[in-house]
Amino acid sequence: MNSMSIKQKTLEMVNQTYADLLEFAGGLSPQGKNAKGSLKLWSAKDMFTHLVFWETHFKNQLQKMDQGEKIPMAGEYYDQVNDGVLYEHMEQPFEEALQEFQQLHAELLKRYERFSEEELNDPKKYEWLEGRPMSDRILANSCWHPESHLADYLVKRGKLADATRMQESLTEKSRSLPTWGAMAVYNLACFYALNGLQEKAIPCLKEVFQSWPDLIELSKQDSDLDSLREVADFKALFK
């Protein structure tokens, strides 16, 4: 890894994602800000209310961890939760949702900054993370998750090229991270597979299977990769 510590790199990526989201929000027209979404086509406001919900969930997890209490887990109810959040905030003004997101970012960033390098890097430090380091959990929550929804927003509005550049840039920045780097490449493969870029997905999967073989089993059930199931080069990865 370069001279930048994992903590520095993690915080840098969190702040870059935050800047990307603020730039996106600032570029929206009044119509874009006031647009009503649906379950199949989220509006910009829907995206931010969704992010607020899950940022709050992660903040609560960290607070319970700090207090030595039982940590609330999301379980297997993502779709129901996401649908409920959308309906609950259907009439919420865009600026209010954005303000809530900004406040949560500031609160979480302060907590992230208090982690030591050891606390961020040790995969055995926190049992509830099931063998993953805290840095991975932070990057999943505050980088990959927001950026994936921003990419989805762009793709569904005919801006696949912009979304692809954004996803590729995020992955490139992640490569120097010991464990998250491999997951970032895997996530990029999923993005390619979901958006008709199968020829780009295969090399990513080949790379990540070599560096993190555990992801081979995950890939066999991952619906994001369904468009690759009958592709010969994809099948060859498992031989």
C-alpha positions as CSV (number, residue, x, y, z in Angstrom):
1,M,0.0,0.0,0.0
2,N,1.1,3.6,-0.5
3,S,2.2,5.9,2.3
4,M,-1.4,6.8,3.1
5,S,-2.8,4.7,6.0
6,I,-5.9,2.7,5.7
7,K,-7.6,5.1,8.1
8,Q,-6.6,8.1,5.9
9,K,-7.7,6.3,2.8
10,T,-11.0,5.3,4.3
11,L,-11.8,8.8,5.4
12,E,-10.7,10.2,2.1
13,M,-13.1,7.9,0.2
14,V,-16.0,8.7,2.6
15,N,-15.5,12.4,2.1
16,Q,-15.2,12.0,-1.7
17,T,-18.5,10.1,-1.9
18,Y,-20.1,12.8,0.2
19,A,-18.7,15.5,-2.2
20,D,-20.1,13.5,-5.1
21,L,-23.5,13.4,-3.6
22,L,-23.5,17.1,-2.8
23,E,-22.3,17.9,-6.4
24,F,-25.2,15.8,-7.7
25,A,-27.7,17.5,-5.5
26,G,-26.4,21.0,-6.4
27,G,-26.8,20.1,-10.1
28,L,-30.4,19.1,-9.9
29,S,-33.0,21.4,-11.5
30,P,-36.1,22.4,-9.4
31,Q,-38.0,19.8,-11.3
32,G,-35.4,17.2,-10.4
33,K,-35.6,18.1,-6.7
34,N,-39.4,18.1,-6.6
35,A,-39.9,15.0,-8.8
36,K,-42.1,12.2,-7.3
37,G,-40.6,8.7,-7.5
38,S,-42.0,5.2,-7.5
39,L,-40.8,1.8,-6.4
40,K,-39.4,1.1,-9.8
41,L,-37.9,4.6,-10.5
42,W,-36.7,6.4,-7.4
43,S,-36.5,10.2,-7.4
44,A,-33.4,12.0,-6.2
45,K,-35.3,12.7,-2.9
46,D,-36.1,9.0,-2.6
47,M,-32.4,8.2,-2.9
48,F,-31.5,10.6,-0.1
49,T,-34.3,9.4,2.3
50,H,-33.1,5.8,1.7
51,L,-29.5,6.8,2.5
52,V,-30.7,8.6,5.6
53,F,-32.5,5.5,6.8
54,W,-29.4,3.2,6.4
55,E,-27.0,5.8,7.7
56,T,-29.1,6.1,10.8
57,H,-29.2,2.3,11.1
58,F,-25.4,2.1,11.0
59,K,-25.1,5.0,13.5
60,N,-27.3,3.1,15.9
61,Q,-25.2,0.0,15.5
62,L,-22.0,1.9,16.3
63,Q,-23.7,3.6,19.3
64,K,-24.9,0.2,20.7
65,M,-21.4,-1.2,20.1
66,D,-19.9,1.7,22.1
67,Q,-22.4,1.2,24.9
68,G,-21.7,-2.6,25.1
69,E,-25.3,-3.3,24.2
70,K,-26.9,-5.7,21.7
71,I,-26.3,-4.5,18.2
72,P,-29.5,-4.2,16.0
73,M,-29.1,-6.1,12.7
74,A,-31.0,-5.5,9.5
75,G,-32.0,-9.1,8.9
76,E,-33.5,-10.1,5.6
77,Y,-36.2,-7.5,5.2
78,Y,-34.4,-5.0,2.9
79,D,-37.1,-4.7,0.2
80,Q,-39.9,-4.2,2.8
81,V,-37.8,-1.6,4.6
82,N,-36.9,0.2,1.5
83,D,-40.5,0.3,0.2
84,G,-41.7,1.5,3.6
85,V,-39.1,4.3,3.7
86,L,-40.1,5.5,0.3
87,Y,-43.8,5.6,1.1
88,E,-43.2,7.2,4.6
89,H,-41.3,10.1,3.1
90,M,-43.3,10.5,-0.1
91,E,-44.2,14.1,0.7
92,Q,-41.0,15.1,2.4
93,P,-39.3,18.1,0.7
94,F,-36.0,17.4,-1.0
95,E,-34.1,20.0,1.0
96,E,-35.2,18.5,4.2
97,A,-34.0,15.0,3.2
98,L,-30.7,16.5,2.0
99,Q,-30.2,18.3,5.3
100,E,-30.8,15.1,7.3
101,F,-28.3,13.3,5.1
102,Q,-25.7,16.1,5.7
103,Q,-26.2,16.0,9.4
104,L,-25.8,12.2,9.6
105,H,-22.7,12.4,7.5
106,A,-21.1,14.8,10.0
107,E,-22.1,12.7,12.9
108,L,-20.7,9.5,11.4
109,L,-17.6,11.1,10.2
110,K,-16.8,12.2,13.8
111,R,-17.3,8.6,14.9
112,Y,-15.1,7.2,12.1
113,E,-12.3,9.6,13.0
114,R,-12.2,8.2,16.5
115,F,-11.4,4.7,15.3
116,S,-7.7,3.8,15.7
117,E,-5.8,2.2,12.9
118,E,-5.9,-1.1,14.7
119,E,-9.7,-0.9,15.3
120,L,-10.3,-0.2,11.6
121,N,-7.9,-2.9,10.3
122,D,-8.3,-6.0,12.6
123,P,-10.9,-8.4,11.1
124,K,-11.3,-10.1,14.4
125,K,-11.9,-7.0,16.5
126,Y,-15.6,-6.9,16.2
127,E,-17.5,-10.2,16.4
128,W,-20.7,-8.7,14.9
129,L,-18.8,-7.9,11.6
130,E,-18.3,-11.7,11.1
131,G,-14.6,-11.6,10.2
132,R,-14.5,-8.3,8.3
133,P,-12.6,-5.2,9.4
134,M,-14.5,-2.1,10.4
135,S,-12.9,-0.2,7.5
136,D,-14.8,-2.5,5.1
137,R,-18.1,-1.9,6.9
138,I,-17.6,1.9,6.8
139,L,-16.7,1.8,3.1
140,A,-19.7,-0.4,2.3
141,N,-22.0,2.0,4.2
142,S,-20.7,5.4,3.3
143,C,-19.0,4.8,-0.1
144,W,-20.3,1.9,-2.1
145,H,-23.9,2.1,-1.0
146,P,-24.4,5.8,-1.8
147,E,-22.4,5.5,-5.0
148,S,-24.3,2.5,-6.2
149,H,-27.6,4.3,-5.8
150,L,-26.3,7.4,-7.6
151,A,-25.1,5.1,-10.4
152,D,-28.6,3.5,-10.6
153,Y,-30.2,6.9,-10.7
154,L,-28.0,7.8,-13.7
155,V,-28.5,4.5,-15.5
156,K,-32.3,4.7,-15.3
157,R,-32.1,8.2,-16.9
158,G,-30.0,7.1,-19.8
159,K,-26.6,8.1,-18.4
160,L,-24.9,4.7,-18.4
161,A,-21.6,6.2,-19.5
162,D,-21.5,8.6,-16.6
163,A,-22.5,5.9,-14.2
164,T,-19.8,3.6,-15.5
165,R,-17.1,6.2,-15.2
166,M,-18.1,6.8,-11.6
167,Q,-18.1,3.1,-10.7
168,E,-14.8,2.5,-12.4
169,S,-13.2,5.5,-10.6
170,L,-14.5,4.3,-7.2
171,T,-13.1,0.9,-7.8
172,E,-9.7,2.2,-8.8
173,K,-9.5,4.3,-5.6
174,S,-10.3,1.1,-3.6
175,R,-7.7,-1.2,-5.1
176,S,-5.0,-0.3,-2.6
177,L,-7.2,-1.4,0.3
178,P,-6.3,-4.9,1.5
179,T,-9.7,-6.5,1.7
180,W,-12.1,-3.9,0.4
181,G,-10.1,-3.7,-2.8
182,A,-11.3,-7.2,-3.9
183,M,-14.9,-6.5,-2.9
184,A,-14.8,-3.3,-4.9
185,V,-13.7,-5.2,-8.0
186,Y,-16.5,-7.8,-7.4
187,N,-19.1,-5.0,-7.1
188,L,-17.9,-3.5,-10.3
189,A,-18.3,-6.8,-12.0
190,C,-21.9,-6.9,-10.7
191,F,-22.5,-3.4,-12.1
192,Y,-21.2,-4.4,-15.5
193,A,-23.4,-7.6,-15.5
194,L,-26.5,-5.7,-14.6
195,N,-26.0,-3.1,-17.3
196,G,-25.2,-5.1,-20.4
197,L,-21.4,-4.9,-20.1
198,Q,-20.8,-8.6,-19.7
199,E,-17.5,-8.5,-21.6
200,K,-16.1,-6.2,-18.9
201,A,-17.5,-8.2,-16.0
202,I,-15.6,-11.4,-16.7
203,P,-12.0,-10.0,-16.3
204,C,-13.1,-8.4,-13.0
205,L,-14.4,-11.7,-11.7
206,K,-11.3,-13.6,-12.9
207,E,-9.1,-11.1,-11.0
208,V,-11.2,-11.2,-7.8
209,F,-11.5,-15.0,-7.7
210,Q,-7.7,-15.2,-7.7
211,S,-7.3,-12.7,-4.8
212,W,-10.4,-13.7,-2.8
213,P,-11.6,-17.3,-3.6
214,D,-14.4,-17.0,-1.0
215,L,-16.3,-14.9,-3.5
216,I,-16.5,-17.8,-5.9
217,E,-19.3,-19.4,-3.8
218,L,-21.1,-16.0,-3.4
219,S,-21.0,-15.5,-7.2
220,K,-22.9,-18.8,-7.8
221,Q,-26.0,-17.5,-6.0
222,D,-25.7,-13.7,-6.7
223,S,-28.6,-12.6,-8.8
224,D,-26.6,-9.6,-10.0
225,L,-24.6,-12.0,-12.1
226,D,-27.5,-13.8,-13.7
227,S,-26.9,-12.3,-17.1
228,L,-23.6,-14.2,-17.2
229,R,-24.8,-17.7,-16.3
230,E,-24.8,-19.0,-19.9
231,V,-21.7,-17.1,-21.0
232,A,-18.9,-19.6,-21.8
233,D,-16.1,-17.4,-20.3
234,F,-18.1,-17.1,-17.1
235,K,-18.6,-20.9,-16.8
236,A,-14.9,-21.4,-17.4
237,L,-14.1,-19.4,-14.3
238,F,-15.4,-22.3,-12.2
239,K,-13.5,-25.1,-13.9
